[in-house]
Amino acid sequence: MRQFNPHAERTARSIQAWQILVGMAMNRQTVTYLGLSVLMFKKPAAGVLDETLGNIAYYCNEHGLPALTSIVVGKTRGTPGQDIPIDLTVVDREREKVYKYGLSPVWKTPS
């Protein structure tokens, strides 16, 4: 299995996060920012995912995909962060779209 360099560029980090999130979507899971940072960096890494998740959010938006970042939530509030471009009034509906989409074999790693 390919290991990611802890000092990888943001693009590589976005692809890594994409792969993790697609796997979680296929299992109808959410993940906290802390949990995702531990999966990606092997340690808590507060405040480093904003650009990575922003890349994913914009990619989904540009390609008509459900907002994959809707499954990443704050541990106390249970919703995506304020900097993630998603309407919080419809976040649960968007999360269900992600889960439904995750059941089909169409998620692809962005190229």
Secondary structure by P-SEA (a helix, b strand, c coil): cccccccccaaaaaaaaaaaaaaaaaacccccaaaaaaaacccccccccaaaaaaaaaaaaaaccccccccccccccccccccccccccaaaaaaaaaaaaaacccccccc
